[in-house]
Amino acid sequence: MQANYVPPAPVPTFDQDAYNEQVAEEYWATHPKPTFDPDSADGYGPNQELPPACLRLVGVDC
């Protein structure tokens, strides 16, 4: 009896950069741009919602 070769299923790929761009686009479409406040510890004015870390920091993925 001879075995038939079955190739492995293709591994799905995930484009992290495209996902990050999509998250940023959707976030900024529904939230106003925060204003910079130099007197604030985090740089944002009072009572402003902080954007997700992936939009504020370099090298952080969503």
N, C-alpha and C positions, 0 to 999 in steps of 0.2 A: 504494500500500500504506500502510495506516495502522497506527501503533504503538499498542499497548495500554499504558495507564499501570499500572504495578505499584508500589504504595506500598512504601516501605522497611519492612524488618522492625522490629518494636518493639525498642527498646534495653532489655535487662534491667536492672533497678535492684538496687542492693545497699544494704541498710540496715546501715551500719557500727555504729550504736548498738545495734541488736538483736544483731549479732554479738558486740560487746564484752560485752553482758550475758550471752550464752550462754557465752562463754569464762570469764567470772568465775564463773558458776554451776557450771560443770563443774569448774573448778579448785578452788573452795572445797569442793565435795562430796567431793573426793578428797585434799585436803591440809588439815592442821590450820592454824588461824589462828596466825601467828607472834606471839611475845610481844615487847613493846617493851623494849629495853634502852638506857637513856639513856647508859650508859658506852661503848656500841659506836659506831663511826664511822658505820655505816649504819643504826643504830637497831634492829637485830635481834640477838637473843641468839646465843651461840656455837653452831655446828653446826646452824643453821637454814637451810633452803632459802629463798632469796629468791623471792618471787612474781614473775611476769613484770612487766616495766616498765609494761604497760598497766593493771595492777592497783595498782601502787604510785604512779604519777605521773599528774597531771592533764593532759589534752590529748594523751595518747599512745594511739594505736589499736593493737589487737591484730592 
